[in-house]
Amino acid sequence: MACDHTGTKVSFLLVGIGIGAAVALLFAPRSGEETRELIGKKAEEGRDYLAGKTREFRRHAEDYIEKGREKAERIADAGRAFAEKVAVI
């Protein structure tokens, strides 16, 4: 089974974007107040993005849990059916 490093790649991408944005803000020709407002706005956008990704991850996790639960129930049902056949014989 191949390893999936998508989460790690996305993390590095987000860190790189954050560092790039911070450097750009430090060298931008804006006043301190404008820069602080921009930083606050970008931080809020980052929080919103992260909250959205968290909700998305949670939905995927819930889907996988439900699929696993359904599969476990099918296996348990098959096991009970087999046990009943064996007990009859």
Secondary structure, DSSP 8 states (H G I E B T S, - for coil): -----HHHHHHHHHHHHHHHHHHHHHHSS--HHHHHHHHHHHHHHHHHHHHHHHHHHHHHHHHHHHHHHHHHHHHHHHHHHHHHHHHH-
